[in-house]
Structure formats: C-alpha cells, structure tokens
C-alpha cells in the first residue's frame, strides 16, 4: 500500500496542474456568477495568498475570477476555495453513487471497495456546509483567540479528513489487487480522486494560512 500511495502522490504532482486547468471553466461557471475583472491590487493580494499553497499556480487561476470579492481577507480566499472544493467533492460523491449502480458484476472485492469509497466520500460530504459555516465565522471575525482556534480547527479537521479520504480510496483499490485496479469502474474512481484532490489540497493550505 505504501508503494501505491507513493505512486499516486507522484501522479498528483505531475498531473494536478493539467487537471485543474481542464476543470477551471466548468468550476467557476457553476458556483459563482460572472464577476468583473479584478483590480491589480486584488489580483496581487490573491497571488500573495496563493504563495502559501503548494499548488500556488492552480490556486491563483482557480480563484482569480473571485479576487475582487476578497477585500484583503485570507479567510475569504479560504472560504471561496473550500466552497469550490466541496462542490467538486459533492459531484464526485454523485458519480460514485452512479458507478455503484453501473458496476454490479465487477466482482465481490471490487464491489466492496467501490462501496467503501462511496461511503467515505458521501459521509464526509455531509459536513461540507457545516465547515463553510465555520469559515463564514472566521470571515466575520471572532472575538477571542480561543474561539478562533476552535472554529479554525474544526474547518481544518474536515478538510484534512476529506483530502485524506481520497488517498484512502485509491489505497483500497490498489490494495485489492491489480485485477480490481484495472477495472474500468475503478479507473474512473482513481481519476476522480486525482481530479478532486488538488481542490481539497488548495482549500486545506489556504485555511491553514488563516490567522487570528
């Protein structure tokens, strides 16, 4: 499993920029109305915010259409990134549910693995709106450092768990054997994890960068 995880991490590093670029247009059109081009100052703030992110270039390109709405708040940047990531994850949960219906004859091990992936993604998907609420509180401002740390840690916990769940899913698939991993349905699941993971990674890094 460790080898499978290492291979997938290398795959993510090699492909995440292309994956995010391919999906940017559909992502932005689905979650926010068309916005006016950001001012140079707004774009500069976003660039500096994304500097804290491993996938900084993808971060900047994804969030640039909304740069004018951040008003110098890293919490707003993190909230926007999390909303986009949550929407991507929700779409993936729906796709996993469809795959379960389409692949009933894939075999016992494959069906069990697919069911585990679907359950993991759908289960954490339920907490997305709650997490956005925590980030809304950080955007609005909290009165004490203790309150900030509580809201911040809850948001980080969900993002970290949701991100890790993607790698658990791919680990389960590869751990089930080469025959299972080679199935068309499982290839779709792996591709979905690879597509959604960069969005979760960006949201997690930006949320971590929010300070009291």
Buried (B, 14 or more C-beta within 10 A) or exposed (E): EEEBBEEBEEBBEEBBBEBBEEBBEEBBEEBBEEEEEBEEEBBEBBBEBBEBBEBBBBBBBBBBBBBBBBEEBBBBBBBBBBBBBBBBBBBBBBBBEEBBEEBEEBBEBBBBBBEBBBBBBBEBBEBBEEBBEBBBBBBEEBEEEEBBEBBBEBBBEBBBBBBBBBBBBBBBBBBBEEEBBEBEBBEBBBEBBBBBBBBBBBBBBBBBBBEE
